[in-house]
Amino acid sequence: MSAAEVTFCKVRKAFGNAVAVRELDLAIGAGEFVSLLGPSGCGKTTSLRMLAGLEFPTSGTISIGGRVVNDVAPGKRDVAMVFQSYALYPHMTVGENIAYPLKKQGMARGEREAQVKRIAAMLKLEALLDRKPRQLSGGQQQRVALGRALVRSPKVFLLDEPLSNLDAKLRAHMRAELIELHRQLGRTFVYVTHDQLEAMTMSDRIAVMEGGELRQFAPPREVYDRPANLFVASFIGTPPMNIVHGEFNGRVFRHPAITVPFQVAGAPTRVALGVRPEDVLLGAGPFRATVRVVEPTGHETIVMLEAEGAALTARAPAESHLRPGEIVPFALRADRLHLFDATTELRLEARATEEISA
C-alpha cells in the first residue's frame, strides 16, 4: 500500500466562540515527513485530530489521497495515530497490543502472528512480546505503540508528541529510530510537536503555527535562515533570534547602539532587525555592549548582553573568559541579518551592505 498526500483546504475549527484553527491551507506530499510545530494552544493538535477523524472541521475540507474525509469515520480513513500517552491496553501482552488492530479486522490468527513478528523484528521487540506494558520502560512502550500503528500498514501515520514523556537521551535515540522508520516505510508522517529540535531534525518540511494560523510552511533550513515573520524568527532557534526595534530612513537601520545600512525597496520607517546569536561576533567591531549574564554549557558559552536598551544574546567559544559588567566590542555578520516590518511583522527582502560605526 502506497503513501497518500494530505490536504487541508481553508479548514476552520471552533469550539463555541473559541477558534482553534483558522483557515488552514496545507498540502502535504505523499511520503513526506511534516511536523506541525508551535506553542501550546496554537492549533496543531486540533489539526491532527481533525485529520484522524477525532474532531470534525467547522468549515473547509480535509482530503487524504484525493478523497475528502470530512464525514468519513476514523477507522475508514487509512490512518494510524500514535498518542503522547501510548494508550496501551494494560491487560494485554506486547504481542496482543500490536495484534489488536488486526484482530478487530478479523484477520486469521496465523496471519496475525506473522505480521506481529515482522513488526517486532523491525522495532527490536522480539524479546518483549510476552510482557505486559507495566513491565516496559517508556521507550519500549513507545515502540509498542508505534508497532500497533505500523501493523495496520496505513497510508498516513499521525504522531501526537510521541516523545514528550521520554528523557533527553531516549528522545534522541527515538528521533533517530523514527527517521529510519520513515525512510524504510516511505509513508506519509504528520508529526505534532512543540519541540523545535524534533521538528528541525526529522522533518522534510515544518508547518509553524501560532494562534490557530499557519505562519510558515517550508523546509527546516529555510524556516531557520529565512523566517517569514517575527513570530517564526523568535520561535525558531535556541537561543532565539535577537530582535532589535529601530528606525529606517530607506537606506539605514538606526538604533542607539547599532547602525546598519541596507539595500531594500519600499521599506517602512518602523522596522525590526533580526540577528541570530551565532551572528553576534564578540571581541572586535564597531558596536559596544555590557555583559549581563554568562552561561557556560560545556561546548560553548551563551552570553547575554545589553546595548543601549537592546537585549542581545551571543554564542561564544567554551574557553571565553567574559565577566558580568564587562564592556565588550562586537560586530554583526552583515550577510546574515534580517529585517522585518514592525507593523505587519512580515519579513522584508533586504540585504545589509556593511557594518558602520554606531
N, C-alpha and C positions, 0 to 999 in steps of 0.2 A: 504494500500500500504506500502511495507516494505522499509527500508533504502537500500542504494546501496553503494558499495565500489567505490572508485575513484582512478584512476591510471594515473600518468604521467610517460611516458617511453621515456627517452632521448629527452625531449622536449626543443626545442630551439626557441627563438623568436627574430628576428632582425627587426629594423626599419631603413632601409638603411644600413649604416655602423655601426650603434649603436646596440649593442647586449643587449637586456633587460633581457633575460633568457638564461642560458647556460646549456644544457644537464641535465635538471631537471628530476631526478628519484625520485618518491614519491608514496608510496602506502598507501592510507587511508582506513581503515577498515569500513565496513558498520556499521552505528550508532555511529561512533567516532565523537568527537568534536576536530578538529585540527585547530590550529592557524598558519598562515603564519606570521612570525614576523621578522622585520628588519627595518633598517633606510630608509628614503626616497630614492627612486631610486634603491632599492635592487632587484626589480622584483616581489614583492609579489602581487601587484595589477594587473600587467600584467598576472601573472599566473592565478589569479582568473577570469579575463576577458576572458582568453582562455578557461577556464573550463565552463564559462557561454555561450561561443559562440560569444562574442562581439569582440574578436580578434581570429585570426587563427594562429596556430603554423607554423613557418618556416620549421621545421622538427620535427620528433618524433610523438608519438601518445598519445592521451588522451582518457581514457575509463571511462565510468560510468556504473556500474552494468555489467561489462564484455563486453559492446558494445563500439567499437571505435566510437567517436563522432566528429572527426576532421571536417567532412563535414556535420554534422547534424545541422540544423537551431536551434537557441536558444530556440524557443518555443516548440521544439520537444525533448529536452534533459531531461525533467522531473526534472528541477532545478528551483529554485526561488531565486532571488537576492534582497538583501536589500542594498540600496546605502547610502553613507555618507550624501547625501543631502535630503534623504527621498523620493524625486521625487513624491510628492502627486499632484493630479490634483486639482488646487485651486478652480475651479468652481463646484466641486462635494462635497457632504457631506462625512462625515466619512464612513457611510454605503455604499455609492455609490463607494467610493475609494476601500473599501475592496471587494465589489462585482464585480468590473470591470473585473478581470481575468475570473470570471465565466460567466459574460455576453458575453465576447468575445468568450467563448467556446460554447455559445448557450444554456446554462442551463436555464431551466424554472424559471420564476420569483419566484414562491413559494419555490422552492428548493434553489434558491439563498438566499432568505431571511432567510431560516432556517440555512444555512451554515454561514451567516454573524452573526446571533445571537449566534451561537456556538462559533465562533472565538471571538466575542465581549465579551462574558462571560469569556473566557479563559484569555483575556488580560485586563479585567476590563474596557471596553469601552462602556458598555451598555448605559450609560447616555450621551454619546457624539455622538451617531450615526447621529444625525441631524445637527451637527455643521460643519462648513467649516474649512479647515486647518488653516486659519489665526486666528481662534478663539481658537486655541490649543497652549499649551506650547510645548517646544521642546521635553520633554519626552513623551507627549501624541502623538505628530506627529510621534515619533519613534515607538510607539506601533501600530499606524495605518499602518505604512509601514511594520511592522512585520506581522500584520493581513492580509494585501494584499498578502504577500508571503505565509502565512500559509494556506489561504483559498484554495489554489490550491493543497494542500497535496502532495508536491513534495517529491522525494526520497532524494534530496540533497538541503540543504539551503546554500546559499553563502552570506556572510555578509562582506561588504567593509567598514571598520572603522565606523560602525554604531553609535558609542557612542561619537565620537570625538567632536561633536558640543554641548555636554551637559556639565553642570558644574560638579564639582568633586562629590558632594553629589548625584546628579541624576545618574551619571555614576555608582557609587557603587550600587545604587538601581537597575539599569537596568542590571548590571552584574549578580546580584542575580536572577533577573527575567529570563534572558537568560539561566542560569544554570538550573533553574527549568523547563523551557520550553523544553530544550533538554532532560531532564530526562523524562518528560511526553511523548514526541513525539517519542523518540528513533530513530530519523532520523540522517543522516549524516550532520554535520555542518562544513563548511570550512570558517574560520573567518580571515580576514586580519586586522592587527593592527601594529602600531609602539609602542604601549603602552605595556611594558612587564608585568605590573601588570594585565592587562586584560588577556594576554596570560597565565600567571602563574596560575591565579585563576580559569579560566574557562576550560582550555584545558585538554584533555586526553593525547595529545602529541603536541609538538611545533616543527614547521619547521623553524629554524633560517636561514635567507637568508642574503647574502651580495654580492654586485656586480653581481647580476643575478645568483648566485650559492647557492646551499644548503650547509650550513656549519654543521648543526647537526639536526637530527630528533629523538626526544626522549621525554619521559615524563618530565613534569616540574621539578621534583625533581632531575632527572638525569642531565638535562641541567644545573641546578644550582650547583649540587655537583660534577659533572664530565664533565666540559666543554671540548668539543673535540679539541678546538684550542684557540689561543689567542684572536681571534675576539669574539667568544662566551663568553669567560671568562670575557672580558672587557665590553661587551654589556649587559650581563645579570647581574642584581643586582643593587640596589640603596642604597647607593653609589656603584659604580662599584668595581670590584676586583682590588686590588693593584697589579701592575706588576713591578717587580724589576729585571733588567737585570744584569747578573753576569757571572762568570766563573765556570766550573765544571771539576774536575780532575778525574772523575769516582767514586768519593766517597763523596766529599764535595762541596756544593754550596758556593761560596765566593763572597761577595760584601763588600766594605769598612766598611759598618755598620752592615752587617748581615752575619753570617756564620752558615750553617745548614748541617749536614751530611744526606745523602740519601742512600737508597738501590735502585739501578736501574741498569739494564743491557744495555750496549751499548749506553750510553748517549753521546751526543756531548759535546764539550768543551764550546760552546756558548749556554747558556740556559737562561730562564726567570722564576723567582719564582713568583707564584701567591698566594695571600692570601686575603681572604675576610675581610672587615673592622671589622666584629664581631669577627674575629680570631686574631686581633691585641690586645693583653692584656696589658693595661696600668697600671702603678703603681709599677710594680716589674718585674725583668727579667734581662737577660744578655745584652740587647741592649739599646742604648740611642738615643733619637730624640728630636728635638726642636719643640715646639708647634708654629704653624704659624697662624691658624685660629680656632676659637671655635664657633660652630653654635648650640645653644640650639634649639631643635624642640618641646619641651614640654615633650614628653615621653622619650626622650634620648638626648644626646649631640653628635654631629658629630665633631670630632677633626681632623684637617689636620696637618700633621707633615712633618718635613724634617730631613732625616737621611743620612748624607754624600752624598748628591745629589739625594737620592731616596725620592720621594714624596709618603707619606703614608696617608691613611685615616683610622680612627678608630671610632668605636662606644663606647661611654662611658655612664654611668648612668646619668640620668637627673640632679642629685644633684652634679655632678662633678664641681670642682672649679678651673679648669685649666685656665691659662692665656697665651696669646701670648708671646713668648720669653722664656717661662719656659722650662727647660730641664727635660724630663721625661724618666724613665726606662720603657722598655716594653719587652714582650715575644711574641712568636708566638705559636699557637696551632699546635703542630707537626703533629697530626693526621688529620689536615685539610689543609695542604699545597699542592700546585700543582706545577708541574714542566713541562715546555714546551721547545721544541727545538726552539731556537731563529731564526733559518734559515727557517725551514719549518713551524714554528708556531704551530705544532701539539703537542697534549698532550703526555707526556711520562708516562709510567707506573712506577711510583716512589713512595717510601714511606720514609718520614722523620723518622729518628730513635730517635733523641733527639735534644734539643737546646743546643748549646755550645757558649761560650763567644766570642764576636767579637774581 
